[in-house]
Amino acid sequence: MITNSILVITIFLSVLAFASLYRAYIGPTPADRVVAINVISTKVTVLIVLLAMMTNQDAFVDVAVVYAMMGFVTTVSVSKYMEKGKLF
């Protein structure tokens, strides 16, 4: 029962990630694109954790944490670049 629920949630989040991908491609402003990519990164992190729950693999949670940190650093870097025009 729980596995079926996790599978349904995984499919739903995958569809939402593709909707965010559409927004990242179409987005009228660069800020919209950055937010959409950040949303995709968050959804992929949650999908990795759900995969870890489905397969009982604790190592995937570590991968999800690293992926979340990379997504955060990337979002902050791109946002700073957009605001000031230089990274450092």
C-alpha positions, 0 to 999 in steps of 0.5 A: 500500500505504501509502495503504491502511494510512493509510486503515485507521488513519484509520477505526480512529481515527475509530471510537475518537474516537466511542467517546471522544465517548460517554464524554464524553457519559455520563462519570459525573464531570466529570473523566472528561469532560475526559479524554475530550475531551482524548483526542478532541483528540489523536485529531483531531490525529493524524487531521489529520497522517494526512490531511497524509500522504495528500494530501502537504499540509505545511500540514496539519501546521501546523494539527495543531500549532496544534490540539494547542496549543489542546487542551492549553491548553483541557484545562489551563484546564478542569482548573484551573477544576474544581480551584479554581473560578476561572480566574485 
